[in-house]
Amino acid sequence: MAREQPIWGIHEGRHGEAEELALDKGRISIGWHAVGDLSKLGPDRESFKSAVAKAFPDYKAGAIPVQAGQLYRFVHEMQPGDLVVLPAKRDRRIHIGRVDGPYEYVGGAPNGYRNQRKVTWLVDLPRTAFTQGALWETGSALTLFQVKNYADEYRLAATGRRAAASPEAEADVVAVADDEPTVAAVAEEIEESTSDFVLKQLSRKVRGREFEFFVAHLLEAMGYRARVTVATGDGGVDIIAHKDALGFEPPIIKVQVKSSEGQIGEPDVKQLKGNLSGGEKGLFVTLGTFSNKASVFARTVPDIRLIDGAELVKLILEHYDQFSGSYRAAIPLKQVYVPAVSES
C-alpha cells in the first residue's frame, strides 16, 4: 500500500529565531539540542522518551512523550518529498516547501538548532490567501505537527493555486488539539487569529479606492483631519492629513496607500519621498509588507514613516472604538479578555 504523502507544519522558534536558517539557507530545524545527535538513538519512541527525560529532568511526565514524539517524527516519520508548511513570523506569510534530505545533526548551529533537514521552498503566500480554519491548524503550539484537516488546501497552494473559500469553509474552523497548551501560546494564537481576520476583512471589503477612505477614517480616529485626494492613478499622493482645521499648520502629511497583500519595494517609497517638499511628512500604508531595502531607506529618511499590515492592525484595534458603524460592520470585532503573559 502506497504511503500517503503527509504535510508537516513547523514553527521555527517562538519568536522566529530559526527562520533565517529555514528561509535563507533552506534548512528546517528543531531545537532540543541538549538531547544530542538524534540519529544515535534507537529507532523507537521509547528511546526518544528516555533521552528527553534524561536531558530535561524538569519536564513534567505528561510533557515527555509530546516532546519526544516531535523529535521522533522529525527523524523517522518525515521523509524526502513530504511537504512542509511554515507560518513565518518575520514576514507573516505562509511558506510551503518540499523536504529534500534526510535528518542531519549539525553541531554548532546557530541558537542551538542542530537537528536539521534540507528543504526547497516552492511558494509563499499571504495569510489572507487561506481559510481561517487552515490558519488555525498551522497555529498549533507544537514545534512540529502534521497538517490533516486542511491538508488539501495546502497541497493545492503548493501548486500555485488557491482553494475557493466558501462561507461554509470559513465557518468550519477546526482548531488543532494541543497536547500541552500553555498560556503564552493560547494568548499569542488569539492575537494572531484576530490579526489574520482583520487583514482578511480589509482585503475583501475595502480594497482599492475604498482602502484610501478607510485609512483616512483611521487617521481621523487618531486625531488628524484627513481628506482623500482626487484619483490620479497609481503612484500619487492618496491622502492629505494635518492637525489644524484649515490645513495650513505643519506638519502636512502626505499619505500613499496600497491595498495589495504583496511586498512594497524601495522604488515606491522613494516615489513618495519625491512628492514631499517644505517640511512635509510622508506616510506609506499597506496591507502587505515592505522589502528590506524599502525599510532601510525609510530609516535613513526622517520624514518618511512606513506602516505594514501587522502595524496597521494594531492601530485599528487601538482606535476601533472611534470607528464609524459602517467600518465596524466591515470589521466586526468584540472585546474579549485573554491571558496576560509576562515578558520577564
C-alpha positions as CSV (number, residue, x, y, z in Angstrom):
1,M,0.0,0.0,0.0
2,A,1.5,3.3,-1.1
3,R,2.4,5.8,1.7
4,E,0.1,8.9,1.7
5,Q,2.3,12.0,1.4
6,P,1.8,13.8,4.7
7,I,2.1,17.6,5.2
8,W,4.1,18.8,8.1
9,G,3.7,22.1,9.9
10,I,6.7,23.6,11.6
11,H,7.4,26.7,13.8
12,E,11.0,27.9,13.8
13,G,11.2,29.2,17.3
14,R,8.6,31.0,19.3
15,H,9.9,34.3,18.1
16,G,11.2,33.0,14.8
17,E,14.7,32.5,16.0
18,A,15.5,29.8,13.3
19,E,13.5,31.4,10.4
20,E,16.7,32.8,8.8
21,L,18.2,29.3,8.7
22,A,15.0,27.9,7.2
23,L,14.1,30.6,4.7
24,D,17.5,31.9,3.7
25,K,19.6,28.7,4.0
26,G,16.9,26.1,3.0
27,R,17.2,24.1,6.2
28,I,14.3,23.5,8.6
29,S,15.3,22.7,12.1
30,I,14.1,21.9,15.6
31,G,15.7,22.6,19.0
32,W,16.2,20.2,21.9
33,H,20.0,20.3,21.3
34,A,20.6,19.0,24.8
35,V,19.4,15.6,23.6
36,G,22.4,15.4,21.2
37,D,22.5,13.7,17.9
38,L,19.1,12.1,17.4
39,S,20.4,9.6,14.8
40,K,22.3,7.8,17.6
41,L,19.1,7.0,19.4
42,G,17.2,3.7,18.9
43,P,14.6,3.9,16.1
44,D,11.7,3.7,18.5
45,R,9.7,6.2,20.6
46,E,10.7,4.7,23.9
47,S,14.4,5.5,23.2
48,F,13.4,9.1,22.4
49,K,11.4,9.4,25.6
50,S,14.3,8.2,27.7
51,A,16.7,10.6,26.0
52,V,14.3,13.6,26.5
53,A,13.7,12.6,30.2
54,K,17.4,12.5,30.8
55,A,18.2,15.7,29.0
56,F,15.3,17.6,30.6
57,P,14.7,16.3,34.2
58,D,12.4,19.2,35.0
59,Y,9.9,18.2,32.3
60,K,6.5,17.0,33.6
61,A,5.8,13.4,33.0
62,G,3.0,14.2,30.6
63,A,5.2,16.5,28.5
64,I,7.9,14.0,27.8
65,P,6.0,11.8,25.2
66,V,4.8,15.0,23.5
67,Q,8.3,16.5,23.1
68,A,9.9,13.1,22.3
69,G,7.2,12.4,19.7
70,Q,8.1,15.6,17.8
71,L,11.8,14.6,17.7
72,Y,10.9,11.0,16.6
73,R,8.7,12.3,13.8
74,F,11.3,14.7,12.6
75,V,13.9,11.9,12.3
76,H,11.9,8.9,11.3
77,E,8.5,9.8,10.0
78,M,9.3,12.9,7.9
79,Q,10.6,11.7,4.5
80,P,12.2,13.4,1.5
81,G,9.4,14.5,-0.8
82,D,7.0,15.4,2.0
83,L,5.5,18.9,2.1
84,V,6.2,21.3,4.9
85,V,4.3,24.4,5.9
86,L,6.0,27.3,7.8
87,P,3.8,30.2,9.1
88,A,6.7,32.7,9.3
89,K,6.8,35.4,11.8
90,R,9.3,37.7,10.1
91,D,7.1,38.4,7.0
92,R,3.8,36.9,8.2
93,R,3.5,34.8,5.1
94,I,2.8,31.1,4.7
95,H,5.8,29.3,3.2
96,I,5.3,25.8,1.6
97,G,8.3,23.7,0.7
98,R,9.4,20.1,-0.1
99,V,11.7,18.1,2.2
100,D,14.8,17.3,0.2
101,G,17.0,15.4,2.5
102,P,17.4,13.0,5.5
103,Y,17.9,14.1,9.1
104,E,21.2,15.7,9.8
105,Y,22.8,16.7,13.1
106,V,24.8,20.0,12.6
107,G,27.0,20.8,15.6
108,G,27.5,24.5,16.3
109,A,24.3,25.5,14.5
110,P,23.0,29.0,15.5
111,N,20.7,29.2,18.5
112,G,21.1,25.5,19.2
113,Y,19.0,24.4,16.2
114,R,21.3,21.5,15.4
115,N,18.6,19.0,14.2
116,Q,18.1,19.8,10.6
117,R,16.7,18.8,7.2
118,K,17.1,20.3,3.8
119,V,14.1,21.9,2.2
120,T,13.3,23.6,-1.1
121,W,10.6,26.3,-0.8
122,L,8.0,26.1,-3.5
123,V,5.7,29.0,-2.8
124,D,4.9,31.7,-0.2
125,L,1.6,33.3,0.1
126,P,0.0,35.9,2.4
127,R,-2.0,34.6,5.3
128,T,-5.2,36.1,3.8
129,A,-4.9,33.5,0.9
130,F,-6.0,30.7,3.3
131,T,-9.3,30.0,5.0
132,Q,-9.4,30.7,8.7
133,G,-9.6,27.0,9.5
134,A,-6.3,26.4,7.7
135,L,-4.6,29.2,9.6
136,W,-5.9,27.8,12.9
137,E,-4.5,24.4,12.1
138,T,-1.0,25.7,11.5
139,G,-1.3,27.8,14.7
140,S,-0.5,24.7,16.8
141,A,1.6,25.4,19.9
142,L,3.8,22.5,18.9
143,T,7.0,22.9,17.0
144,L,6.4,20.1,14.6
145,F,2.9,18.6,13.8
146,Q,1.0,17.0,11.0
147,V,-1.5,19.0,9.0
148,K,-4.6,16.9,8.5
149,N,-7.9,18.8,8.4
150,Y,-6.8,21.3,5.8
151,A,-4.1,19.3,4.0
152,D,-5.8,19.5,0.6
153,E,-5.9,23.3,0.8
154,Y,-2.1,23.4,1.4
155,R,-1.4,20.8,-1.3
156,L,-3.4,23.0,-3.7
157,A,-1.5,26.1,-2.6
158,A,1.8,24.3,-3.2
159,T,1.0,24.1,-6.9
160,G,0.4,27.9,-7.0
161,R,-3.4,27.6,-6.9
162,R,-5.8,28.7,-4.2
163,A,-8.8,26.8,-2.8
164,A,-12.1,28.7,-3.3
165,A,-13.1,29.9,0.1
166,S,-16.8,29.5,0.7
167,P,-18.7,30.9,3.6
168,E,-19.2,27.4,4.9
169,A,-15.5,26.7,4.7
170,E,-14.7,29.9,6.6
171,A,-17.2,28.9,9.3
172,D,-15.9,25.4,9.7
173,V,-12.9,26.4,11.8
174,V,-11.2,23.4,13.2
175,A,-8.6,24.1,15.9
176,V,-5.9,21.6,16.4
177,A,-5.9,19.8,19.7
178,D,-2.7,20.7,21.6
179,D,-1.3,18.0,23.9
180,E,0.4,20.6,26.1
181,P,-1.3,24.1,25.8
182,T,0.4,27.0,27.5
183,V,-1.0,30.3,28.5
184,A,1.5,32.1,26.2
185,A,0.6,30.0,23.2
186,V,-3.1,30.5,23.7
187,A,-2.8,34.3,24.0
188,E,-0.5,34.5,21.0
189,E,-2.8,32.3,18.9
190,I,-5.8,34.5,19.7
191,E,-3.9,37.7,18.8
192,E,-2.6,36.2,15.5
193,S,-6.0,34.9,14.6
194,T,-7.6,38.3,15.2
195,S,-4.9,40.0,13.1
196,D,-5.5,37.5,10.3
197,F,-9.2,38.1,10.4
198,V,-8.8,41.9,10.3
199,L,-6.5,41.7,7.3
200,K,-8.7,39.3,5.5
201,Q,-11.8,41.6,6.0
202,L,-9.8,44.6,4.8
203,S,-8.6,42.7,1.7
204,R,-12.1,41.7,0.8
205,K,-14.2,44.7,1.7
206,V,-12.1,47.8,1.5
207,R,-9.8,47.3,-1.5
208,G,-8.5,49.9,-3.9
209,R,-10.1,53.3,-3.7
210,E,-12.2,52.3,-0.7
211,F,-9.0,51.5,1.2
212,E,-7.9,55.1,0.8
213,F,-11.1,56.3,2.5
214,F,-10.6,53.7,5.3
215,V,-7.1,54.9,6.0
216,A,-8.3,58.5,6.1
217,H,-11.0,57.4,8.6
218,L,-8.4,55.7,10.7
219,L,-6.3,58.9,10.7
220,E,-9.3,60.9,11.8
221,A,-9.9,58.4,14.6
222,M,-6.3,59.1,15.7
223,G,-7.0,62.8,15.9
224,Y,-6.0,64.1,12.5
225,R,-8.0,65.8,9.8
226,A,-7.7,63.9,6.6
227,R,-9.0,64.2,3.0
228,V,-8.7,61.8,0.1
229,T,-7.3,63.4,-3.0
230,V,-8.8,63.2,-6.5
231,A,-7.9,59.8,-8.1
232,T,-4.8,60.4,-10.2
233,G,-3.7,56.9,-10.8
234,D,-1.1,54.7,-9.1
235,G,2.0,56.4,-7.6
236,G,0.4,59.7,-6.5
237,V,-0.5,61.0,-3.0
238,D,-3.8,59.5,-1.9
239,I,-4.5,61.3,1.4
240,I,-3.5,64.7,2.8
241,A,-3.6,64.8,6.7
242,H,-3.0,67.6,9.2
243,K,-3.9,68.7,12.7
244,D,-5.4,72.1,12.2
245,A,-8.8,72.8,10.7
246,L,-7.6,74.5,7.5
247,G,-4.5,72.5,6.8
248,F,-2.1,75.4,7.0
249,E,-0.1,74.5,10.0
250,P,2.8,71.9,9.8
251,P,3.3,69.1,9.7
252,I,1.4,68.3,6.5
253,I,1.3,64.6,6.0
254,K,1.1,63.1,2.5
255,V,-0.1,59.5,2.6
256,Q,0.3,56.8,0.0
257,V,-1.8,53.6,0.5
258,K,-1.7,50.2,-1.1
259,S,-4.3,47.5,-0.6
260,S,-2.1,44.9,-2.1
261,E,-1.1,41.9,0.0
262,G,2.3,41.8,-1.6
263,Q,5.6,43.4,-0.8
264,I,6.3,47.1,-1.4
265,G,9.7,47.9,-2.8
266,E,12.2,50.7,-2.4
267,P,11.2,52.5,-5.6
268,D,7.6,53.0,-4.3
269,V,8.9,54.5,-1.1
270,K,11.3,56.8,-2.9
271,Q,8.5,58.0,-5.1
272,L,6.6,59.1,-2.0
273,K,9.7,60.9,-0.8
274,G,9.9,62.7,-4.2
275,N,6.4,64.1,-3.6
276,L,7.4,65.8,-0.3
277,S,8.6,69.4,0.0
278,G,8.9,72.2,2.5
279,G,8.9,70.2,5.7
280,E,6.1,67.8,4.6
281,K,6.0,64.3,6.1
282,G,5.3,61.1,4.2
283,L,3.3,58.1,5.4
284,F,3.1,54.8,3.4
285,V,0.4,52.3,4.5
286,T,0.0,48.8,3.1
287,L,-1.9,45.6,3.8
288,G,1.3,43.7,2.9
289,T,4.9,44.2,3.9
290,F,7.9,46.3,2.9
291,S,11.1,44.9,1.4
292,N,14.3,45.1,3.4
293,K,15.6,47.8,1.1
294,A,12.5,49.8,1.4
295,S,12.7,49.6,5.2
296,V,16.4,50.5,5.3
297,F,15.7,53.6,3.0
298,A,12.9,54.8,5.2
299,R,15.1,54.5,8.3
300,T,17.6,56.9,6.7
301,V,14.9,59.5,5.9
302,P,13.4,61.1,9.0
303,D,10.3,62.4,7.2
304,I,9.1,59.0,6.0
305,R,7.1,56.5,8.1
306,L,6.1,53.0,7.0
307,I,3.1,51.1,8.3
308,D,2.7,47.5,7.2
309,G,-0.3,45.2,7.6
310,A,0.8,44.0,11.1
311,E,1.2,47.5,12.4
312,L,-2.0,48.7,10.7
313,V,-3.9,46.0,12.6
314,K,-2.5,47.3,15.9
315,L,-3.6,50.8,15.1
316,I,-7.1,49.6,14.1
317,L,-7.5,47.7,17.4
318,E,-6.2,50.7,19.4
319,H,-8.7,53.1,17.8
320,Y,-11.6,50.7,17.0
321,D,-13.9,52.5,19.4
322,Q,-13.8,55.7,17.3
323,F,-14.7,53.9,14.1
324,S,-18.0,54.6,12.3
325,G,-20.7,52.0,12.2
326,S,-20.1,51.1,8.6
327,Y,-16.4,50.3,9.2
328,R,-17.3,48.4,12.4
329,A,-19.7,46.3,10.3
330,A,-16.9,45.6,7.7
331,I,-14.6,44.5,10.5
332,P,-16.9,43.1,13.2
333,L,-15.0,42.7,16.5
334,K,-15.9,42.5,20.1
335,Q,-13.8,42.9,23.2
336,V,-12.6,39.8,25.0
337,Y,-10.1,39.1,27.7
338,V,-7.0,36.9,27.0
339,P,-4.3,35.7,29.4
340,A,-1.7,38.3,30.1
341,V,1.8,36.9,29.7
342,S,4.8,38.5,31.4
343,E,7.9,39.0,29.3
344,S,10.2,38.6,32.3
